[in-house]
Structures are given as C-alpha cells and as structure tokens.
Amino acid sequence: LGPDAKHIAVYARAALKTARGIALRRMPDDAARTAQALFAVLRELDASGVKLIWVETPPAGAEWDGVRDRLQRASA
C-alpha cells in the first residue's frame, strides 16, 4: 500500500472526522436507502484494499431489520 492508502474503512451514520489511513463513507439516515446501497458500498470499500471495514450498528427498529440481515450475511 502506498503512503496515501487507507488501512481501515468506516461506514457510519455518525459524523466522523477524517483521519490518515481511514476511509469514511456516510451511511444514509434512511433504512431503505441504506439497505439498497449496502452491498455496493461494501464491495467498493473491499476493492479499495482496506484491511478492515467497520460498520456502525444500525439503529433499533423494524425498519432497520433488512440492514441488519444484510450485514449478517455479508459478515458470514
């Protein structure tokens, strides 16, 4: 990895400050939009060569069940 390479990726709803070596992606506040985009974002981050991908735990509530299910499948 080059000097500008990212080692960790974070996909989160929370506002985070950028830091060297960390790729940040903003998770939509809307559960349906997050569920729709989740696998594409994870593929993009994986293709970028990061060593770890951290995903913020989705909020409680039935509307986020689809996101939790997709995350569980992606982590298997």
N, C-alpha and C positions, 0 to 999 in steps of 0.2 A: 504494500500500500504506500502511496506517495505521501508527501507531507500534508496535503490537503484532504487526505482520505478520512472518512468517517468510520469510527470503530463501533459506535452504538447508535441505534435509531430509536426514537421515541415517537409513538403515535398516541396523542393525548388530547383531551378536551380542554384541559387546564392550560392557561397561558404560561409558557416556559421561555426562559431566556436562552438564547443560543450560547453554546459553549464549544470550544475547539474539540473536534473529534466526535461530535454528536450531530446526527441528522434529525431534524424535527419535522414532523408532519402534524397538522392540526386535524383532529377528528371533528366531524360536524357535530353540532348540538342535537341534530335531528336523528333519531334512531334509524329510520328507514333509509336516509341518505348514507349513514354510516354502514349499515348492513350491505347496501348496494355496492359501496366502494371498497369495502374491507379487503377482499382478496386481491384486488388490483393494487392497492397501497402496499400490502404485504409483499407481493411479487416485486414491485418497484424497489422497495427497501432491500429485499433479498438480493436482487440483481445489482444493487449498488455496491455489494461486497462487504456490508457491515457484518460484524461478528455476532452481535446481539440485537434483537428487536424487542423493545419493551412497549407494551400496550397498556394504557390506563384501563383499569377495571371499569366497565360500563356502569352507569347508574342503575339502581334497583328499579324494578317496574317491568310489567309485562311487555311494554313497547320495546324494551331492550333485550328481550329473550332471544330474538333472532341473531343479534350481535354476539351475545354470549355463546350461542350454539356454534356460530361460525368460528369464533375464537377457539373454542374447544376442539373443533375439527381441525383447524389449522395447526394447533399445537400437538396433535397426535402423531 
